[in-house]
Amino acid sequence: MQIIGDFMWNNQVKIILKTELVRKGITHSRLSELMLKKGIEETKSSIDSKISRGTFSAAFFIQSLTVIGCKSIEIDQFENDLYLIAEKPATYKVNK
């Protein structure tokens, strides 16, 4: 059950980051440029991979939010509308 729980948390963080990028109108390519200006070396490809997988470090999450100018996030706002801006989660069958 831990794997399913981790997937759900990783997916929520992924959605929060993607939502903030959409709100700010920032592409992965632009995020890479903004990070480089702050001395953080991330390519568009590495950003694509990290966000697609939804498995990235807390440091990457905070770096991304900081360079796009996000001053705060309200976690509560994502409880009801997590999927309005970002992708809907995939549904998986769990074999017993």
Order of alpha helices (4+ residues) and beta strands (2+ residues): alpha-alpha-alpha-alpha-alpha
